[in-house]
């Protein structure tokens, strides 16, 4: 292959001499090595450690591409190993584009196709092109699956690019799932020495989940809320099934759509100003729906008899009360989340994490029941009461930083009291209590033990000033928890904002295919919409598909099913469809067509996982599932 390089004097002639000397068997890698008189480092090579089986792999690199294009350079291209199976010729479109940007003009053999990069670059305005040429922006190439690339292809590409880093800076990003040693395994030292490598790791899935919780769920600016059971369903699917943050967000979006679709009063689930305006113009039907809400009914029961009558009969009064309750609900959320974060900051570093390691666990406990009535909360308070002075001061300072972002008057008052406690703790100096020496008379061991026990029972332990102040701080934290971390279901009109249909969510997101298949085979009418398939419970319709008939017959068998008996039962059902007399000799006899249909149905049963062949008896199959619909 001819290699023509413009910008390096004598290169073309040098290659001609090499070709005449070594023949046509010179590969691209050897050419690049021979052309390199000295080692030229690439600008940067980043190694991104993502981990194995990351479900959000594509989304991670897509976000990385967008971030690089917005903040670093518009020349970003990401490639897959399947797109770069061999050495490709240089694209003439790339050369014609690069001529207007860089001083380097070359025609060489490239190892990857960057057509997507060219299409993006051609959309840049001429004025923008001049600025880009002056700034000498790099070309970023992202290898999404580094381990899957052909080693020779990578070597060729790196060696060729190393020749032109002075005119055309390159930045490589290797997405590696295993370990940094993969670079040494895939690339020889002569190639890896050309790279200036820096390593960075992607955040774990649980850290991304915590970020989603902080920005969407544990945020008073976001009016839509999730109940404790719904959160447990979504987090359970995330932790035990896929570890996909993208799927978690989709589950959150589905919950929102289901809430606004199934709850007519969700028109009040919006920002405070819009919710108050919507409450003023509620229709009579929606007012009746408010009266039937469980939380509103509990609120009515706590009012005076005259007020109860007005709430049950006067629609305008209900609208006014609804506005007041919506204000209280928004205020509850504004006070709830700062105190929740403060409590998590205090307890997240305690031994064995009595209130949970993550804030989502503490949030679920708070909205599900009274937190202060649990044993875990009592255990956490006991551990807080033995904190050292420096640990307590550091924890209170973190709480003060959290409360500074709160805008309500109550939180500002709480912040002022915390700062007062901090000032008293910092000004407090430890005092050493003088311990008087006790003189004991000579006596025997039994008498000494008796005397010590009597003195221990009479002695009352005196607390030093720090212990007294620490006890006051913990009591203050306990009062905040009891006042602001009440369960959400105790708040009137909580059904407006909280989605609680965990069963529907589990049915949609965490489906069980076997149950659905069993339901379809047992009740085919609901799927095929054929009136002839309607049957009473426990009966088998002869008009049903063969698979449904064979499935219902196998439910009547034990662990091992005799194929011949199964076939006879199937033929008997099919004979009823042909209006044959069940007492005649012809009934029960089967022809080759029925035999073939039965074999096909049994094969489908085996494919679906209901039966399997067994070596115990050659004419039997083993049943695999129990408890059909």
Phi, psi and omega in degrees: 000136180281135179239112182248122182240125177255130182114348175237111185293136175079003183292315180298317179294324180296321179291323178297319178296320179296319182294320179290335182273317186256352179088193184270009184265015179279119180274173186295322182296314180295323178299313182297323179292320180290328181284344184270099178289336178211162181282126179244116182287142171288161183302300180207148170226118182257135177250116182257115180271109184261329185101167184270140175058046175281118185291331182263033184299310183295319180294325179297313181289328177294319177294322178296318178298315180296320180294318179294321180293328181279328189244340186244295185205146176281350184268078181235130178222138177243137186232153175253159179294326182292340178275349186232054182287332181218183180279124183254152177287153179293139181278128181296331178296324177296316181296314181296329179283316183293336179299325182279354183247318190236159179284342180282128173231115183219156171234110183218176178267118180262159184255354178223159178261125182238047180295322179300322178297318181296319180297322179289321184290326182291348179272359181280140181291158180300320179296322178294326180296319179297318179295321180294322180294323180290321182284346178056055182289146182280164172259120183260124178243122182254121175263101188295317182237082188299319183295336183275351181285149173292129184299320181293324178296316178297317180298316180300313184295317182293318181294321179291316181294331181294341180286338191237023182290336179289325180263327184227091183291137179245147171230122179256141173235115180262120174271107186245133183264338188262274184209164180299337180294349179297329179294316179293328180286327184270331185239137175288169183296326180296335179265315182294336178290345177280349187258137171261099193263135171231141186249136170216150185251144173283152179293152178289162181297324180293328177291321175296322178296319177297323177294321177296319178297316182295322186273332186246311188271313181267056184217124181288342179284345181259105190291332182285133183232160178244141176284172184295320181291323178295318178297319179296323178295312182295315180292324177297317176297321180294314187281327189252358183235302192229340184056033183255116176292326179297317177292327177296318179294322177296322175296322176295320178294320178296320178299319179295314179297318180295323180294312181288339179275324186264341183249106180298331181282005177291354174297341178270356180273082182204188179297160189302313183296316180292324180295320179294322177293321179292327180293331180290332185247029178296140177284166180297324179295319178290328176297320177295323178296322178297319180297333182268000176292135180302320181292323179289325177296321176294323178295319180296322181294336180273356183268170177291158182303318180295320179293325178298319179296318180294321180292333182267348184237330186259112181291320181296322178294324177297321179296319179294316179295324179298320177297318179295319180292325177294321175298316179296323180293318178293322177294322178301316180292322180293329178272334185290310189292320176298318179293323177298316179294323177295316180296321178294322178296326180284325189256351184289341180258006180286153179299137178065006174047070184298330180255016177101150180278329182249154183291335179295327178292319177293321179297318179297319179294324183287318183276352181269323184201175177292113185296323185288355178264003183264156178290328180297322179292319177298320178295320179295319179296321178297321178289325178292331182284354178242018178293146175286166185297313182294323178293319180293319179296317180296320180293319179292327177294320177295323176295321179295322178295323179293318184287342179295333180277351179282143186254351184281156181293323180297318180292328176292323175294320177297319178298319180296320179292322177296318178296327176295316177297320179297318178297320179291324179291319181290328179279347183284132177248136182294136179247136179263124179278133178285129182256119180282139180281137181261135178251129182246144175280157178292128179204175180279174185294320181295317180294322178296317179296319179295319180294318180295321179295322179294318179292325179293323180289330181275339186280135175250128184287130178266135180271137177283169183302323179294318180296323177295315180293321178297319177297321178294321179296315181293322176296324178294318177297320179297320178294324177294319179297316182291334182272321190250341183258043175284152180300146183293332182291345176279350181275129177299142180066025178292337179295340180294321186255335188262129175264124188234008182277076182290330179295316178296318180295317179294323180293327182275322187263324183247067186286157175244102185300322183296321178296320179295320179294318179297320178295321180292321180285331180279322182234073182292342182299321184291345180256322182267344178056045179247123184296331181290348181270356178290127180222160174282165181295130178090357179255160181241124179277130179287345179273356181288159175300155183303320182297321179293320180295313181296323180295315180294325178292325182287340177293338181274358184260170179268212184291321177251136183243124176285122184295324181291317177297322178297318179295318179297319178296321179296317181294324178297318178294319180292330178294328177295329178289335179267009178060038176273150178289124183293341181266354182282164181287333181288335181291134179098344176277145184233148177259183183293329180293314178295323178298317180293320178296322179294316180298320178296318180295320178294322177297320177293323176298320179292322178295324179282351176091021180269330179222164174209156178288152182229150179271353180294314178221128186291333182262021180234158170234153182263136177277137186250338184239153181220155178076057179289169182291000000 
